[in-house]
């Protein structure tokens, strides 16, 4: 009996060891893929480093079992990556790269990581109408839309935290343009399922739900998704469109008119408190186009949105509006420096980028002591908020000479876009007499 127990125990331990080795091998594959992808991001295209990393990563993906591709691709996602980088990573895995069932599981997991969230956003963006040369086939897209509709239907009436609401805003916005209102004979099953799920979610959503607030406007806009703006009310409604281009057109239209229509301007100002993130952001962007409208009213509101609003899209739009009003915002330098140095504030990388970018537009109005603070703050934030930090150091010019060691240290691990920006713009601005790198 003891002998058989010993044999059984050794067998169990042997299986456990194989599982551990297999898991370590899978983790090693992912670690290798991540390292190679970082090498590609840091190297110039068509250089030996880039081509070597690309060849090795392509070969690694080709020899990795397809069920492991989703985990490997997820490891390559970067929340802070510039537009197109995450999509390029997914393209390495070929056409229709992941099993729909795996995407369904990821979409249904409320504990998903930020990298999984980024993968879902990037993957579903391939469902946009303009993605005709997409890595997704039309049949596969339809399945993805069906999965999204199923998940949204299951969430109707369930409490959903803000981050989850925002994720679904991104995913639904990406696919809605493929399913405008049509004649009955042209309706697609997956499109109809999505619309029914949207209606059900909005009907059962609570008043604080930003997704539920956006849905009724989206459904109404389906009847005429590319409207010609002819009046103020129509432009206001389009600020809540799912398509960022349509929102931008509406913001530009309103920006040309708020200066001569005070009643309309007050409606736009009121939208800065809208529950929908994109609507708030576009209302702020209106004042990028109407840079002369009531600075005593607009500038404090934009500063408040940039430094306090939870939404990254609102923070960014407010920063753009402030950047368009640099002379008007000169008095905000000290308060903004105070926000950056406050020990009680956890700003996040996007908000910090926004504040640093706005300060870069205000350098000409800063006192010497304020410029010295800007140099120190930008140098400290090169790794966490590089876009804003580099913009500020470039604007400070020779006055940022003390930050050169920090800039060069950051450059050694930056991606190729940042390296090029540093070499061609930042360092020449700070050291105008030095030959370009």
N, C-alpha and C positions, 0 to 999 in steps of 0.2 A: 504493500500500500504506500509506504513511504517512498519507495522507488518511483512509483507512478506519479506521486505528488511532486517529487523532485523533477521528473521529466516534464510534467505539466508546467511547473513553475519556470523551468528553463525555457520552455516554448513561449510562455507569456512574456518573459523578459526579452527573448529574442525578437518577438514581434514589436515590443515597445522600443527596442533598440533600432529596428528597421524604420519604424515610424519616426523616431527622433532623427535618424540619419536623413530620411526622406524630407522631413520638415526643414532640416538644416540646409539640405541641397536646394530646396525651393527658396528659402530665405537668401541663400547665396546667389541664386539666379537673379533675384530681385535687386540685391545689393549691387551686383555687377551691372545690371541694366541701368540703375540709377546713376552709378559712377560714369558710365559711358555717355549717358544723356547729358550729364553735367559737363563732361568734356566737350561734347558737341555744342552746347550752349555757350561755352567760354571761348571756343575757337572760331576763327574767321572761316566762312564757307570757302570751299575749294582749296583749303590748306591741307597739309599732310595730317595734322592732328584731327581736323574735322573728318576727313575721309576715312582715316583709320578707325575712329570711334564709330562712325556711321556704319562701316562695314562690319565691325565686331558686334554692334548692337543688333543690326539686321540679322546677322547669323545666329545670335543668341535667341532672338525671338523665333527664328525659324526652327530651332532645335528644342524649344520649350513647348510642352504640351499645351494645346489650345485652351483647355480649361484654366490654365494658369495665366493666360494673357490679360485677363481683366485685372487681376491683382498686380501684375507687373506694370500695366498702363497706369493704374491708380497711383503707384509709387512715383511715377514721373510727373504727376500733377503738381502745380505750384500756384497757390492762391495769389501770389504777387506778380506772376508772370505777365508780361505785356501781351497785348492781343495777338492771337495766332500761335503763340508758343505751345500752349497745351494741345491745341488742335494738331499741330505738327507732330507732337509725340504720339497721338492716337493714330495718325496716318501711317506710322511705321508698322502697324499691325494688320494693314491690308483692308480690303473691302468687307463690310459687314463683320467686323472683327470679333464681336463678343456675342455670346449666347443671350437671346432675349430673356430667358429664364433667370440668368444671372443679373441682368439689369433690373428685372422685376424684384428680385430679392434685395438688391441694393436700394431700390426706390422705396421698398417697404420697411427698411431698417431705420427706426427713429434714432438709433445710436451711431449712425454712419459718421465717418471721420470727415474733416474738412477736405481732404484729398478726394474722397469718394464724392462729396458734394460737387467739387470742382469738375470731376470727371463727368458726372451727370449733366451739369450745365454745358460743358463743352460738347458732349456727345449729342445732346438734344438740339444744340444750335445747328447741327447738320440737317435738321428737319425744316429749316427756314426755306421759303419758296425760292430764294436766290441761290440756294445750294444745289444747283442743277448738276454740277460736276462733283457731287458729294461722294464721300467714301461709303455712303449708305445707299443701297438699292431702294427703289420705290416700295417694293413688297416688304422690305425690312422696316422702312420708315413707318409703314402702316401698322406693323406690329408694335413698334415703340409707342405710337400714339395710343393704341389700344391698351397697352400696359399703363400708360399715364392716366388714361380715362378710368381704368379700373381702380387705381390707387386713389385718385381724387374722389371717386364715388365712395370708396371705403372710409375716407376721412370726413365725409359730410356729417356734420353734427358733432364731430369729435374735437376736443380742444387741441389746438396746434400752436406751438410756440412761434415767435416772430421769425426766427431763422428758417423754420420749415415753410412758413408762409412765403418768405422771400424766394426760397428755392423754387417753389411751385409757380410763383410769378414769372421767374426766368424761363422755366420749362414750357409753361403754357404760352407765353409770349412768342417763344420760338416756333411753335407749331400752329398757332392760330391763323397765320397768314396763308396757310395751305388750305384752309377750310372756310372761305367766305360764304355768305348766304347764297344759295343757288336754287335753281328749280328742283323740284322733287326728284325728277329722273336723274339728276346729276349728283345727288347726295351720296356720300360714301359712308359705309357702316361705321368705320372708326371715327370719322368726323362727327357723325350723329351721336355716337356714344360719348365722345368728349363733350359735346354741347350739353347733353343731358346731365353729365356729371358736374359740369360748371353750374348749371341751373340748380341742381340739388345742393351743391356746396354753398352757393350764395343764399339760397332760401334758409338754410340751417345755420349759416355763419353768424357769429356774434358781432356786435357793433364795433369792436376794437380790432377786428380781423382785416388786415390790409388787403389780403387776397379776395376776401368776400366783397370788399368795397369796390375793387377794380372790376370784378366780373360783369355786373350789369352794364357798365359803360362799354366793355369789350363786346358784349353780345349785341348791343345796339349798333356799334360801329361796324359790325359784320355786314350790315345791309349796304354800306357804302364805305369800304375800307380805305379808299384813296379819294377822299373828298376834296373838292375845290372849295377853299375857304372864301365865304362871301359875307360873313357877318361875325360880330364879336362872340356871340353865344356859341357858334359852331367852332370857332378857334379855341374857346375855353374848354369845350368838350373834348377836342382833339388832344389837349394836353395830357389826357389820360389814355391815349391810344397805346396798343401793345407794341406798335412799330416805332422804334426810336427816331426814324427819319420823319414820320408823320408828326411826331411830337415836336421835333425841331422846327419843322415848317410852321407849325402853329405858334411856337414861341417867337420865331422871327416875325411873323405876321403881327402878333400882338405887340412886340417890341417897337415896331414902326408906328404904332397908334396910341400907346398908353399916354404919351406926352400930350396928346390933344383930346383925350377922352378920360376925364378924371373918374367918372363913374366906372368905366371899364377897368381903369387902373386899380381901383379899390377892390374889384372882384379878383383881379390877379393877386393883389396883396393878401386877400383873404385865403386864397388857395395855398399860401405858404404854410397854412395850418391843416391842410387836407390830410386825411388818413392815408391816402395812397402815396407811396414814396415817389414814384415816377411823376405824378402830378405836382407834388411839392417841388421836385427838382426842376421840372420844366417851367413852373411859375417863377422860380429863382432865375432860370436862364433867360426869361423874358427881359430881365433887367440888365443882362449882358448886351442886349440889342438896344435897350433904352437907357444908355449910360448917363444921360442928362436928367433923368427923372428923379426929383426930390431926394438928393443924396442924404439929407438929414433923416429921412425915413428909411431909405433902402439900405444904406451902409450898416447901421446897427442890426437890422434884420438879417442881413447876409452874414455878418460876424456871428450872430447868435446861431444861425443854422449850421455854419461851418464848425463851430466849437461845441455845439450841444446836440444837434440832431443825430439820432441813432443810425440813420441811413447813409451808407457810403455814397450813393448816387446823389443825394441831397447835399452832402458835404462838398462833393466835387463841383456841382453846379453853382453853389454859393461862392466857392473859391473863384470860379470863372467870372462870376458877376463882379466880385471885388477886384479881380485883376483888371477888368475893363474900366474900373473907376479908381485907379491908383492914386491920383491926386486927391480925390475925395476921402480916401482911406488913410491918409497920412497920420491922423490922430490915433489910429488903431494899432500902431507899431508897439507901443508899450503894453497895452492889454494882451496882444498876441504873444509877445515875449513872456508875459506873465503866465499865460496858459501853458506854454511849452515848459516852463520851469516849475510849475506847481507840483509839489510832491503828492498832492491828493488826487491828481488827474491821471487816469489811464486812457491815453488818447487813441491808441491803435495806429497802425502804420498809415492808413489812408488819411485820417484826419491830420496826422502830423505832416504828411506829404502836402496836403492842401494848405496848411498854415505856412509851411516853409516856402511854398510856391508863391503865395500871396506876399509874403515878406520880400521875396525876390523882386517883386514889382514896386516895393516901397523903399528900396535901398536909397534911392536919390533923395528921399525926405527924412532919412534917419540921421540922428546925431552920432558923433564918433563913438560914444559909449554904447549906443544901441548896435552899431555895426560890429563892435568887438564882441558883443553878446551873440549876434547872429553867427559870426564865424565859429565860436565855440559850440553853439547849439547844432549847427549844420555838421560840423566834424563829428560830433557825438552820435549823430543819427544817420551816418552814411550807410550803415548795414541794414538798419530797420526801415528807413524811409529814404532810399537813395535818390529817387527822382526829384523830390523837393529839396533835399540837401544839396545836390549838385547844382540845381538851378539857382539856389541862393548863393552858393560859393562862386559860381560864374558871374552873377550880378555884382557881387562884392569886388570882383576883380583883384588888383594887386593888394588890396586890403585883406585878402584871405590867404596871404602867403604862409601864415603860420599853420594853415591846415594842409599844406602840400604833403607832408609825410602821411597823414591820415588818408588823403585822397589816393596816394600811390599804394598804400597798403590795401585799401578797398579795391582798387583796380586789379590787383593780382588775382582776386577771386570773383570779379564781376563777370556778367555775361558779355558777349561781344558787342551788343548795342551800347551798353554802358561804357565799355572800354573805348569804343569809337567816340562817344560823346565826350568822355574825359580828355582823350588825346586831341580831338579836333576843336573843342570849344572851351572846356573848363580850364585846363592847364594854360592854353594860350591867353585866356582872359586874365588869369592870375599872373602869368609870366610872359608878358607880350614881347619881350626881347629874346626869349628863348626859342630855338628852332623847334618846329612841331615834331612830335614823336612819330 
